[in-house]
C-alpha cells in the first residue's frame, strides 16, 4: 500500500468515527455502529487503530492540534 492510501484510509476511519462518537457518545459507539458509519469491517478499522480508545484519542489529538493552530 502506498503512503497516500494509508493516509486516506486513516482519514476515512477518523471521519466516520467522529460522526459515530458525536451521535452515540463513546459508550454507545459500538464496534457494529463504527463499522456501519465508517463503511469498513472490524479488521479494516482496527488494523489502523488497535482499540476504540486509540481511535478516540486520535480524534482528541486532531482536535487539540487544530485548536492550537
For each residue, the residues with C-beta under 8 A, 3 or more apart:
1: 5 6
2: 5 6
3: 6 7
4: 7 8
5: 1 2 8 9
6: 1 2 3 9 10 48
7: 3 4 10 11
8: 4 5 11 12
9: 5 6 12 13 44 48
10: 6 7 13 14 48
11: 7 8 14 15
12: 8 9 15 16 38 39 40
13: 9 10 16 17 38 40 45 48 49 55
14: 10 11 17 18 55 58 59 62
15: 11 12 18 19 38
16: 12 13 19 20 34 37 38 39 40
17: 13 14 20 21 29 34 37 38 55 56 59
18: 14 15 21 22 59
19: 15 16 22 23 37
20: 16 17 23 24 29 33 34 37 38
21: 17 18 24 25 26 29 56 59
22: 18 19
23: 19 20 28 29 37
24: 20 21 27 28 29 30 33
25: 21 28 29
26: 21 29 52 56
27: 24
28: 23 24 25 33
29: 17 20 21 23 24 25 26 33 34 52
30: 24 33 34
31: 34 35 42 52
32: 35 36
33: 20 24 28 29 30 36 37
34: 16 17 20 29 30 31 37 38 45 52 55
35: 31 32 38 39 40 41 42 45
36: 32 33 39
37: 16 17 19 20 23 33 34
38: 12 13 15 16 17 20 34 35 45
39: 12 16 35 36
40: 12 13 16 35 44 45
41: 35 44 45
42: 31 35 45 46
43: 46 47
44: 9 40 41 47 48
45: 13 34 35 38 40 41 42 48 49 55
46: 42 43 49 50 51
47: 43 44
48: 6 9 10 13 44 45
49: 13 45 46 52 54 55 58
50: 46 54
51: 46 54 55
52: 26 29 31 34 49 55 56
53: 56 57
54: 49 50 51 57 58
55: 13 14 17 34 45 49 51 52 58 59
56: 17 21 26 52 53 59 60
57: 53 54 60 61
58: 14 49 54 55 61 62
59: 14 17 18 21 55 56 62 63
60: 56 57 63 64
61: 57 58 64 65
62: 14 58 59 65 66
63: 59 60 66 67
64: 60 61 67 68
65: 61 62 68 69
66: 62 63 69
67: 63 64
68: 64 65
69: 65 66
